[in-house]
Amino acid sequence: MAEKTEKPTSKKLKDESKKGNTFKYKELLSTTGYVTGIAYLLYVADWSAFSRFYQTVLRNVNHLSLSVYIQMLSDIFFQMVLPLIILCGVSVSFVSLMQTRFAVATEAIKFDLKKIDPIAGFKRIFTKKSLKNLVKALISLIVYLSAGYTFITLYTGDIYQLITALFSEVSESFLYFTGRYIFIFILLLMPLLVVDYIVEYFFFFNDMKMEKHEVKQEYKNSEGNQEIKSARKQQHRELLNAETKALIKNSDIVVVNPTHIAVAIYLDPENGVMPLITVKEKGVYALAVRCYAEKHRVPVVRDIRLARTLFRKYHVFDTIIDDDLDKFLDLLLWLNDAEQAALADSEPH
């Protein structure tokens, strides 16, 4: 199997996204869910239903009816649990869609036996990614312990003062100290998450790489599609202004690289006009020049060295001189011979 060394194309990434193979940092999703849920419970949630339930159970432990018990649990669910589930679900889904740029994996829901292959699953245990996850788990444990040590160091005195506090103050302080610990933990965990995000993206990008023959085949397939070709040519023509289009139409030949450089040349030997550079472009503008020239039947000739030389040495409206002129005239002679041969073949015998 050939080595995958080429960067993934946009079509490759789009096709993979339909299969669910898009870059989604799972730790970001879980962190979003945790932070959203904890923030809701600490600062938004109404604990009155839970407080009533707790007090009722303690005071009537032997006399509480089943109907009252179920009713109070229902109140807790609808006032605290259900909003928590909805809020966490919406926030995690939004972050997930943001990471995938709102691409829907239409093929990911199809049943595939390969996904439950035990041999493939066993092979995934011994990979660089699994080793990375092991190291991340160990570092996360260290961060967890460090957060606990930092929290104890900062708030031990305040916690001891709760011994003489009222019950209402203790409950409020519990929420406060819980929030403080979570804040310290996330703060210490952030550097690890950033590094892990970069490493995960590297693994994803490496998995998406393509073999050279895959890139060539994809290019051939797209070039063979007439709709894509016509749309691309239309886009190229729109890149040129009216003046450039007029210069291309009046030119006698366009020398190309074949896709990176295009140089249009005008010549009128009968009036003593030396070969003149009328247009020179590179990149997508070179493709636009080529497409427009082909549309108006201006000869387009591929000569990599000459195209590069003319583009590098001459400005627009410069005349071609010296050795470059000889090479250009040789190209004209070849083009003339090719046209004559084509006419001879087309004549009936």
C-alpha angles and dihedrals in degrees: 000000000000119000118259104235105143126094114252115261123232090252091053091052091046093051092047091050089060087058092050094255098132128129108269118163101216094195089060090053094049092044090051090051093048095046093046093048095045093046089051094049094046102041111015112027120100106232095185094099091050091047092051091048092049094049094044093052093049094047098042103030092140099035105041112124122223094239093054090046092052092045092054092047089051090052090052092048096050096039100042116005102044095049088047092053093047094046094048092044093051094046094048092045091050093051090046092052091047090055092050092041089241092298113157117220098224094171097043093081093060115108112251123181090203089070091064096041105134093206092054089046091051091051091053090061092069103051138111089253093056090049089051090051091051092052090046091052092052092048090047089054090052090049090050092052092044091052090051092050092048091048093050091047093052102038109027093105093049092049092053090054089064089075090082096035127108121259093251090052091049092054092049091046090050091058091045095051092044090055091047093053093047090049092052092047094051091045092055092042096053097083090052091049092050093051091044091050091055093047092048091051090050090053091047093048091048091051091051095053117120137218117249093248090053091056091047092048092049090050091050092049093050092044090051092055106096094202091054092046094050092046091049093049091049090053091048093051091052090060092067125080124223095261093053091047090052091050091050093049091051094047121101100214141006119213113204139188080217103259107353102055134031126182120184117205132196123199135176109175093172090065094039095254112152119219105289129200106233102167134013123178140157137202117008090350089058089054089049091053091049094049093048092048092051090049091056095040096249107155112256114200127186114225111148099189096043093046091052092046095049092046093049101042105035138059127211111290092018117133120236113245145175119000092354089060091053091051091048092050090050088054091051091051091051091048091049092050090049092051092048091050091050091051091049092052092049095052115095115250 
